[in-house]
Structure formats: C-alpha cells, structure tokens
Amino acid sequence: MKYVMLGVLVFVTPLSWAKPDDKTAINDVLNQLHAHASAANFNAYFALYAKEATFIGTDAKEVWDIEEFKAYAKPHFDKGRGWTYHPSARHIYLSATQQVAWFDELLDNNSFGETRGTGVLVRQNGHWKVAQYHLAIPIPNALADEISRQIKAFKPQ
C-alpha cells in the first residue's frame, strides 16, 4: 500500500506545479501589455516580450521579429501614439511542464471594433514573456465570401 501511495504522490506532485497563480501572472502580463501599448510606453511594453519574440499583425505582410516590431512601433510610441485594445474575453492554457502557455483573447478597439489576439508565452528566469503575439480581425462567416473577394481584388499601392 505504501508503494501505491508513493506512486500516486510521484505522479500527482508534478500536477501541483500548475500553480493557480500562473494563470493570474499570465493574465497580468497580457493586461500590462495592453496598458503599456495604450500609454505608448516603449520600454515597459517591449520588456514583456521574449528576446526571440515574433509579432504577427493584421496585414499578411506583418510578420516581424522583435527588432522589426520595435522599429515599427518606436516612431508611433515616440509621438505618444500607442494602440488601445480592451480585453473582453480571454482563455489561457498551460503546457504540462508549466513552462509554456498559450492564449486567445477577444479585444475591443475603437478603429477596428472586435479583434482577436492569440499568442504564446514562455517562462524565462521565473517570469512570463510573450514569445508570439498575433492580432487578427475576425470576420463573421456571413461576410467571409464578400471580404475574401475584396482581399483577392485588392492591389497594394
């Protein structure tokens, strides 16, 4: 019986590493990310990203490593113009190792309306960092055919 209990203890202990505060910490990082972007706080905003992070924007050509994304954001932030997105729903998931997390969130934006952010966070030196963020504009299925036709016909200037 004691070997069964030992086996259960060995199996269950790693599950306890999924601290309830991991999701809270990740939620806080994402909330800070949006707050710093809205305040155009360049240093605080980019401190939340991993060194090897990728940002994927709404345009198909917007797939930037962190340095490219910084170069895009810096002139806007320097002028005090960030971007403001208000989360309305968020789901956070953790890997079995508790070192990787992924999320999806719905966001409200004055210009775009409802948008969606998805991404990955990694635990680095005890802190959660954004490794990938993808901003998208969800298209209602009823509008998808027409929007797809418009995108196909669009010729960038």
N, C-alpha and C positions, 0 to 999 in steps of 0.2 A: 504494500500500500504506500509506503513512504517513497518508493521509486516512481509510482504513478503520480504522486503529488509533486515530486521533484520534476518529473517530465512536464506536467502541467505548468508548473512555475517557470521552467525554462522556456516553454512555448509562449506563455502569456506575457512574460516580462517585456519582450520587445514591443508588444502591442501597447504597453503602457507608455512607451516613448512618445506616442502620439499625444503629446500634452494638449489639453484643451486650449491652452494659451497660444499654441502655434497658429491656429486659425485666427485668433484675435490679433496676433502680431502681424500676420499677413494682411488681414483686413486693415490694420493701422497703416502699414506700408502703402497699400493702394490708396487709402484716403489721403495720406500725406502727399503721394504722387500727384493726385488731382489738385490738392490745395496749393502745392508749390508751383504747379503749372499755371494755375489761375492767378497766382501772385507774381508770376514771371520771375521766380526765384531760381535762377540758373543753377547755382552751386548746390543748393539743397535738393532741387529736382534731380539733377544727374547723380548726386551721391546715393540715390536709391537704386541705381542701375548697377548691374554687374559689369566688370571690365570688358567682357566679351558680348555684351548685350546687342540685341537687334530690335529695331523698331520698324513695324510694318504699318504704313499709313493707308488712307482710303484710296489713293491712286495706285494702280497696278505697278507703277514705276517706283513707288516709295517703299523700298526695302533697303534700310540703312543700317550699317553697323553703328556702334555708339558714337564714333568720331564724326561720321557723316551726319548723324542726327543732331549732334551738338552744333555742327556748322550750320545746319538748317535753323535750329532753334535760337542760337545766340543773337542774331540781329533782331529778332522779334522780342526776346526777353530784354535785351538792352534798351529797347524803346518802351519797356513796361507793358508789352502786349503778349500775354501768355494765351492759354486757351482754357476755357472753363467747361468742365463736364461734371454733372452731378449724378452720382450713382443712384439708381432706383431699385436695383436688384443685383445680388452677387452670389455666386456659388464658388466655394473653394474646396479643392481636393488635394490630398497629400499622398505621396508615394509611401510604400511600406517602410522605406528607410527613413522617412521623415526629413529627407534632405532636398527633396524636390516637391514643388507644389504647382498646381495649375488652376486657372480660374476662368470664369466667364462673368461678365457684368453688363447690365444694361445701363446706359448713361443718357442723361438729358443734356442737350446743348442748344443754345439759342438759335444758332445758324442752321444746324443740321437736324434738329429735332432728336428723335431717338436714335442712338448709336449703340454699338456693341464693342466692348473691349474684351479681348481674350489674351492670355499670356501664361508665362512660366516664371516662377521664382525659384531661386536656389539658395540654400543656406550656405553662407560663406563666413567663416570666422564667427559663427554664432548669430549672424544677422541675415535676415531675408533680403535678397536683392532681386530686382527684376532682370531676368535674362532675356525675355522676349515680351514685347507688348504689340498687339495687333488691334488697330482701330478699324472698325468696319461700319458701314451704314446698311442695316438690314432692309431688305426690300420685301414688302408684302407679296406673297405669291400671286395675288390677283394683278399686280403691276409688273411682274417679272418679265413677261414677254415683251411688253412695250419698252421697258427700261433696257432690256437686252438689245433690242433693235436700235435704240438710241445710242447705246455704247458702241455697237458694231459700226454705226454710221458716223460716229464722231471721229473727226480728224484733227489731232492736236495742231495748234498753230505753230 
